[in-house]
């Protein structure tokens, strides 16, 4: 008997299934980002000056971005060959187990140099899982969507990013309020990593209730599958892969400047208390979340590519305001700055998953969309916090803004040159 996902997959299961997975994945990913700035420099990289310890800690943060394309290739291969559902479940478990293990790691004081090595291994596992998770979650949504609502459906997994960030930042904020500084560094930082296991169980249950997407089933029935999706992409879709990657770069740069870099810079150079700046960041994340559905509505009406070009041009000009706002010394100006940045992030992030997925046909879509997204992560995010700290330390915040503006110009050019063809679903 043929599996008919159109009958078995309810709208509720599809959208919640795509949202819950990315929420869990990004919660796990962002608690590491917070810990990499607030905790790991002292516990896993002691002995250096504070700036060096932070940079060493952020280097482990960058490791996941190099693991993500590997995860894209591995999980994308099986997602295009055996199906979206099974691949998504395995990717979720990979990320979840790696995160829990981080919460159980002994620190440098206990086992010396082995501690940061094990931390790096677990971080690699996080990136591997996320590399396979994002593309599958997006495809789960848009391959079940009507043609005129693909950006709207594709927006739901993207909402996992602000929700995950709110949960992770809120968790660290609460822990900071209820625990002393000594308790937080002794055991408190471990709680969100270990507690993520509960979220993984929930996501695992939801994913098991979902069947395959109609597009994948039709592709299998039509015998359109290819032997090795990655090889097909490299042979037939180089333009989509290259320009799609650079089209997504600015999304990563702006996000990690607004979150990881700004948190590190504000708490080490601007005199902000950790709790105070986390509150400002969490407030700005609300603008990130609200702007995602707005961008999806606009993208369905005017086109994904046009929206991304317009927002990227706006980010070019936003970069010139970087120092004026962040170095103003005004809590109000800094809050406005973060809210503007996160709004622009949401406007570019909302239609991005749908845009990248439409660049590739069904038989290589999981691999293609995942690779472009995660290769962009290496270019736009892996070293963004470290590059920004280096620029800010040596040349001032103005050059951090220039860095963002240049990235946005590159993205605009990539969007102008990328294929305008939309593959069938």
Secondary structure, DSSP 8 states (H G I E B T S, - for coil): ----HHHH--HHHHHHHHHHHHHHHHHHHHHHHHHHHHTHHHHTSTTS-HHHHHHHHHHHHHHHHHHHHHHHHHHHHHHHHT-HHHHHHHHHHHHHHHHHHHHH---HHHHTHHHHHHHHHHHHHHHHHHHHHHHHHHHHHHTTS-GGGHHHHHHHHHHHHHHHHHHHHHHHHHHHHHS-HHHIIIIITHHHHHHHHHHHHHHHHHHHT----HHHHHHHHTT---S-HHHHHHHH-HHHHHHHHHHHHHHHHHHHIIIIIHHHHHHHTS---HHHHHHHHHHHHHHHHHHHHHHHHHHHHH-HHHHHHHHHHHHHHHHTTHHHHHTS--HHHHHHHHHHHHHHHHHHHHTHHHHHHTTS-HHHHHHHHHHHHHHHHIIIIITHHHHHHHHHHHT-HHHHHHHHHHHHHHHHHHHHHS-------
